[in-house]
């Protein structure tokens, strides 16, 4: 599994923005936020409003969000040129983790971050101030469930937002952000069964609007995954000492489970087959669970398969093969 670390500039910015806040307050806010997101997501409620909560959120959630967006975008860019994207719109940007991830992979000339909560956008902007990569970044306070979308971009990302909305507003927001998309829309959400069902509904809806599905699916036909199974992927993110304290964990890393979909305006090639579970490794053989246009298949490789066995041994969930 790929080990992801935050960019050095972001690590420094996180330390600077939390250094003046009492550890006890950060721990309390982190615990309270975790409880709120666990019990109140999907109802459209405002889950974070205070500056100290935004700081706790940035420590606890920015690394995971960064890792998920970075991994999802990396996979999506396998079949479309990076030079296609010069402008970025980050919808529900939070404290900007998704934008930082995109900046690491693309040469962006203009970025717009939309965020409803003032505490989040204020902190996100502070962390970008002084970083040359974000000179042409604008932060705008906007509520995507109520406000008209006045911006568009080559790449639109929406990470860990749609699952927080009530079901009756989710699809209207999807329509809004798709209209703002000039080339590609990337949606990243938690890797849970219920969220996967929501993502599959979005998949059906956008394909019906003429969108093209770039990743992770290998086709645009009916999804082959049947309940209680669901598609999700994992990235491993390095933890700071403060991160471990706020999450009461000893491990130097955190595994983030997520699901994602990338839609394009123009038709693009896509993966022929994608690994949808961690490879099952046994002495002398490796079994891969694959998503293909013809269905979900299990394929075993042995040392006799030589090059394919070597490739399978180095592969991981979400890889093309």
C-alpha positions in Angstrom: 0.0 0.0 0.0 1.3 3.4 -1.0 2.4 5.5 2.0 1.3 9.1 1.6 2.7 12.1 3.5 1.4 15.7 3.5 3.5 18.2 1.6 6.1 19.9 3.8 4.5 23.3 3.4 1.1 22.0 4.6 2.7 20.2 7.6 4.3 23.5 8.6 1.0 25.4 8.1 -0.9 22.9 10.3 1.6 23.3 13.1 1.5 27.1 12.9 -2.3 27.3 13.0 -2.6 25.0 16.0 0.4 26.0 18.1 -1.6 28.6 20.1 -4.5 26.4 21.0 -4.6 24.3 24.2 -4.2 20.6 23.6 -7.1 19.9 25.9 -9.4 22.1 23.7 -8.2 20.4 20.5 -8.8 17.0 22.0 -12.3 17.9 23.2 -13.3 19.5 19.8 -11.9 16.5 17.9 -14.0 14.1 20.0 -17.1 16.2 19.7 -16.7 16.6 15.9 -16.2 12.8 15.5 -19.5 12.2 17.3 -21.3 14.8 15.3 -20.1 13.5 11.9 -20.9 9.9 13.0 -24.5 10.7 14.1 -25.6 13.8 12.1 -24.1 13.4 8.6 -26.7 13.1 5.9 -29.2 15.5 7.5 -27.8 18.7 6.1 -26.9 20.1 9.6 -24.1 22.5 10.2 -21.5 20.3 12.0 -18.7 22.9 12.5 -18.8 26.6 13.2 -16.0 27.5 15.7 -12.4 28.4 15.0 -11.0 25.8 17.5 -13.2 23.2 15.9 -11.8 24.1 12.4 -8.3 23.7 13.8 -9.1 20.3 15.3 -10.8 19.2 12.1 -7.7 20.3 10.1 -5.4 18.0 12.2 -7.7 15.0 12.3 -9.3 15.1 8.8 -7.0 17.0 6.4 -4.4 14.1 6.1 -7.1 11.5 5.3 -8.9 13.8 2.8 -5.7 14.8 1.2 -4.7 11.1 0.8 -8.1 10.1 -0.6 -8.2 12.9 -3.2 -4.6 12.4 -4.1 -5.1 8.7 -4.7 -8.4 9.1 -6.6 -7.0 11.9 -8.8 -3.8 10.0 -9.5 -5.9 7.0 -10.7 -8.2 9.2 -12.8 -5.3 10.9 -14.5 -4.0 7.6 -15.9 -6.2 8.0 -19.0 -6.3 11.8 -19.4 -3.5 14.3 -19.8 -2.5 16.4 -16.8 -2.0 19.4 -19.1 -5.8 19.4 -19.7 -6.3 21.0 -16.3 -5.3 24.6 -15.6 -8.2 25.7 -13.4 -9.7 24.1 -10.3 -13.0 24.5 -8.4 -13.0 22.9 -5.0 -16.6 22.6 -3.9 -17.1 22.3 -0.1 -13.4 22.8 0.3 -13.3 22.6 4.0 -9.8 23.7 5.0 -8.4 23.0 1.5 -7.1 19.5 1.7 -8.4 18.6 -1.7 -6.8 21.6 -3.3 -3.5 20.8 -1.8 -3.7 17.3 -3.3 -4.6 18.6 -6.7 -1.7 21.1 -6.5 0.7 18.3 -6.1 -0.4 16.6 -9.3 -1.3 19.4 -11.6 0.1 22.7 -12.8 -2.8 25.0 -12.0 -3.0 28.6 -12.9 -6.3 29.5 -11.1 -8.1 27.9 -8.1 -11.3 28.7 -6.4 -12.3 27.2 -3.1 -16.0 27.3 -2.1 -16.9 26.7 1.6 -20.0 27.4 3.6 -18.4 27.6 7.1 -16.5 30.8 7.7 -14.3 29.1 10.3 -13.1 26.5 7.8 -12.5 28.9 4.9 -10.6 31.4 7.2 -8.3 28.6 8.4 -7.8 27.2 4.9 -6.9 30.6 3.5 -4.4 31.2 6.4 -2.6 27.9 5.7 -2.3 28.8 2.0 -1.0 32.4 2.6 2.7 32.7 1.9 2.7 29.6 -0.3 3.6 30.6 -3.9 1.6 27.8 -5.3 -1.6 29.4 -4.1 -1.1 33.0 -5.1 -3.9 32.6 -7.6 -6.3 31.0 -5.2 -9.6 32.6 -4.2 -11.7 31.6 -1.2 -15.4 32.2 -1.4 -18.0 31.6 1.3 -21.0 29.9 -0.3 -23.6 27.3 0.5 -23.9 24.9 -2.4 -27.3 23.8 -1.3 -28.8 27.3 -1.6 -26.5 29.6 -3.6 -26.2 29.7 -7.4 -22.9 28.5 -8.7 -21.2 31.4 -10.5 -17.9 29.7 -11.2 -16.6 26.9 -13.5 -13.3 25.2 -14.0 -11.5 22.5 -16.0 -11.5 20.3 -12.9 -14.2 20.4 -10.3 -13.7 18.3 -7.1 -16.2 17.6 -4.4 -14.8 15.6 -1.5 -16.6 14.4 1.6 -19.5 16.7 1.0 -22.4 14.9 -0.7 -22.8 12.3 2.0 -23.4 15.2 4.5 -26.4 16.4 2.6 -30.0 15.3 3.0 -31.1 12.9 0.2 -33.6 15.4 -1.2 -30.9 18.0 -1.9 -28.0 15.7 -2.9 -28.9 15.2 -6.5 -29.7 18.9 -7.1 -26.2 19.8 -5.9 -24.7 17.1 -8.2 -26.5 18.9 -11.1 -25.0 22.2 -10.0 -21.5 21.0 -9.8 -21.7 19.1 -13.1 -22.8 22.3 -14.8 -19.7 24.0 -13.4 -17.5 21.3 -14.9 -15.7 22.1 -18.1 -13.7 18.9 -18.4 -13.7 16.6 -15.3 -15.7 16.2 -12.1 -14.1 14.2 -9.3 -16.3 13.1 -6.4 -14.7 11.5 -3.3 -16.7 10.1 -0.4 -16.3 7.8 2.6 -15.9 4.1 1.7 -19.0 2.8 3.4 -21.9 0.6 2.0 -24.5 3.3 2.4 -22.4 6.0 0.7 -21.6 3.5 -2.1 -25.3 3.2 -2.8 -25.5 7.0 -3.0 -22.5 7.1 -5.4 -24.1 4.5 -7.6 -27.3 6.6 -7.8 -25.1 9.6 -8.8 -23.4 7.4 -11.4 -26.7 6.5 -13.0 -27.9 10.1 -12.8 -24.9 11.7 -14.4 -24.6 9.0 -17.1 -28.2 9.9 -17.9 -27.1 13.5 -18.3 -24.5 12.6 -20.9 -21.5 12.3 -18.7 -18.7 9.8 -19.4 -17.3 7.7 -16.6 -13.5 7.8 -16.4 -12.7 5.9 -13.2 -12.8 3.7 -11.2 -15.4 1.8 -13.2 -14.2 0.0 -16.3 -17.5 0.5 -18.2 -20.6 2.7 -18.3 -23.1 -0.2 -18.1 -25.1 -1.4 -15.2 -22.9 -1.8 -12.1 -22.1 -5.4 -11.4 -21.7 -5.0 -7.7 -24.6 -6.4 -5.7 -25.5 -5.7 -2.0 -24.2 -6.4 0.5 -20.9 -6.0 -1.4 -19.6 -2.5 -2.2 -16.7 -0.8 -3.9 -14.1 1.1 -1.7 -10.4 1.7 -1.7 -7.8 2.5 0.9 -4.9 4.8 1.2 -2.3 4.9 4.1 -1.5 8.4 5.5 1.4 9.3 7.8 0.3 10.6 11.2 1.9 13.5 13.2 2.3 13.3 16.9 -0.6 15.7 17.4 -2.8 13.6 15.0 -2.1 10.6 17.2 -3.0 12.5 20.3 -6.3 13.8 19.0 -7.4 10.4 17.7 -6.0 8.4 20.7 -4.0 6.2 18.4 -0.5 4.9 18.6 0.1 3.8 15.0 2.3 6.1 12.9 -0.2 5.9 10.1 -3.9 5.9 9.4 -5.8 3.8 6.7 -8.5 5.8 5.0 -11.3 3.9 3.3 -12.9 5.9 0.5 -14.9 5.6 -2.7 -14.7 7.9 -5.7 -15.9 8.5 -9.3 -14.5 10.7 -12.0 -16.8 11.9 -14.8 -15.7 13.7 -18.0 -17.5 15.8 -20.5 -15.6 14.2 -23.4 -15.2 10.5 -24.0 -12.0 9.0 -22.7 -10.4 5.6 -22.6 -10.6 3.7 -19.3 -9.0 0.8 -17.5 -9.7 -2.6 -19.0 -9.7 -4.2 -15.5 -9.3 -2.7 -12.0 -8.4 -4.5 -8.8 -11.2 -4.0 -6.3 -9.9 -5.8 -3.3 -6.5 -6.2 -1.7 -4.6 -9.0 -3.6 -4.9 -12.4 -1.9 -1.3 -13.7 -1.7 -0.4 -17.3 -1.0 2.8 -19.3 -1.6 3.5 -19.3 -5.3 0.2 -17.7 -6.3 -1.7 -14.4 -6.2 -5.5 -14.0 -6.6 -7.0 -10.7 -7.8 -10.6 -9.6 -7.6 -11.2 -7.6 -10.7 -13.9 -5.3 -12.1 -14.2 -5.6 -15.9 -16.8 -4.6 -18.5 -18.1 -8.2 -18.7 -18.4 -8.5 -14.9 -16.6 -9.1 -11.6 -14.1 -11.8 -12.0 -11.4 -13.6 -9.9 -8.1 -14.2 -11.6 -5.2 -16.2 -10.2 -1.6 -15.8 -11.3 1.3 -18.2 -10.5 5.0 -18.1 -11.1 4.4 -19.8 -14.4 2.7 -16.6 -15.6 6.1 -14.8 -15.2 5.5 -11.1 -16.1 1.9 -11.1 -15.0 2.8 -12.7 -11.7 5.5 -10.0 -11.1 3.0 -7.3 -12.0 0.3 -8.9 -9.7 2.8 -9.1 -6.8 3.5 -5.4 -7.0 -0.2 -4.4 -7.4 -2.7 -3.2 -4.9 -6.4 -2.4 -4.7 -7.5 0.3 -7.2 -4.6 -0.5 -9.6 -5.3 -1.3 -13.2 -4.0 -4.6 -14.5 
